[in-house]
Amino acid sequence: MPYSLVLNLVPISPIPPGYLQGKHVHALFLNLVSSVDRDLGTYLHDQQADKAFSLSPLQVKKGSYRNDFLQCEHRQPIPASAPCWWRISLLDDVLFGHLNQLWLNLNPEHPWHLGPADLFITSILGTPQSTQPWANFSTYAELYENASDEARQIDFVLCTPAAFRQMHYDCALPTRDLVFNSLLRRWNQYSGMPFEEISLDSVFPSFFDIHTEIVKDARSKFIGCVGTISFRIFGDVEPQTIKQINTLADFAMYCGIGRKTPMGMGMLRRI
């Protein structure tokens, strides 16, 4: 069952920019997991394949949640007492179940460490909010049942840079096959109701307003694509295939696409 949880946070002390990079946010999540299940935290740290969670970069609240594009790099420290939010997406019930004790027994006065800074988790949003589009949940069966078998237009906004591994190199261009095969692989891995055969031959890009962005850390730089992109299903296509494609599009906000989704990359939503 996919969950998209939004944690509201308040730093006690300034968070330096160097500790707002994906690897440090990833470490904060593993610390949360280890606080209730140390073995699970170690397992997730060592896991090499597609992981059953994705994370957003830490975001500072600036009046409205509804800015489509998220901030991946911070050049200035986040000041103490600045309200922030952070999205955690979980793709299987086992992982959510292990973390239930954390959510249910959240102590808003317990500090969590992000580099040299401490922060409080003040609340967790897990249901749809009019002001916060990233909070939601659904069963896999509901995603499939609620997906349209008629809608042929699919519009995405890529909110953090997305790139796809091809052989030994990254490709930042979100082609049909790279986008939908990334979604399909994660759907088949976690849903328990895999799509054995799905044809993408009828899907074509119909609009795009995209550009590359570079996210740097101390060791490397990541080049990915952000912006809006639309796909359309053309021709004589079986309703079952249309339903499967729409299911993957609706699933996108939970799983992300491409590389480094556990470090904040590849976040997208259907719009």
C-alpha positions, 0 to 999 in steps of 0.5 A: 500500500503506497503512503505519501507522508508529509512531516512538518519540522522546525529546526532548533538551530540553523541547518547548514547548506552542506547538510541539506543534501540528499545523502544527509536527508537519506541518513535522517530517514534511516535514523528514524527507522533505526529508532524503532527497528535497528535491523530494518534500518541496517537492511535499508542502508545496505539495500542496493536494488530499488528501495521501497521508499522515496524522499523529498529534499527538505522544503522551507514553507513560504506561504504556499505549498502549491509551488510545483517545483521543489528546492533541491539545493540550499545556498544559505542555512535554513534558520532556526525556527523556520517551519519546514516540510519533508515528504516520505513515501513508502511503497509497502505495508511491511515498511509502514507497519514497522514505522507505525510505532514512530508515527503513533508515539511521535514526541514533538519535543524529541530532537532529531539530528540533521548534521550539527542541527537538531529539529523537531517533528511537529506533525505528520500528514497522511491524508489528502490536504487542500494545501498540501498535494504531497500527502495521500495514501491508497491501496494498489487495488484502489489505484487500479480500480480508480484509474480511467480506462478512457482518459488518453491525456497524461500530464506530469510535472517533474518537481525535482531533477530526474535522470535514468541510468542507461548502461554506464551513463545517465540520461536526463531526457524523460522519454516515454519508455524511460518514464513508463518503464521506470513506473512499471518496474516499481509497480510490478515489484511492490503492488502484488498485482503486476502488469505482465504485458503492457504496450507503450507503442500508442503513447507519444509526447504531446507537450513539454516544457522542460530543462536540465538542472544540476544538483551538486554535492561534495563528491559529484554532480547530478544532472536531471530534468525538471518541468512539465511533460504531457503524453497522449495515447493515440489510436485503437487501444484496448481499454485495459491497456489505457487503464494500466497506463493511467494506473502507472501515471496515478502511481507516479507521485508515490514512487517517483522515477529514475535514479536517486529517489531515496535522496530526493530526485525524480519526484513527479505528480500527475496534474 
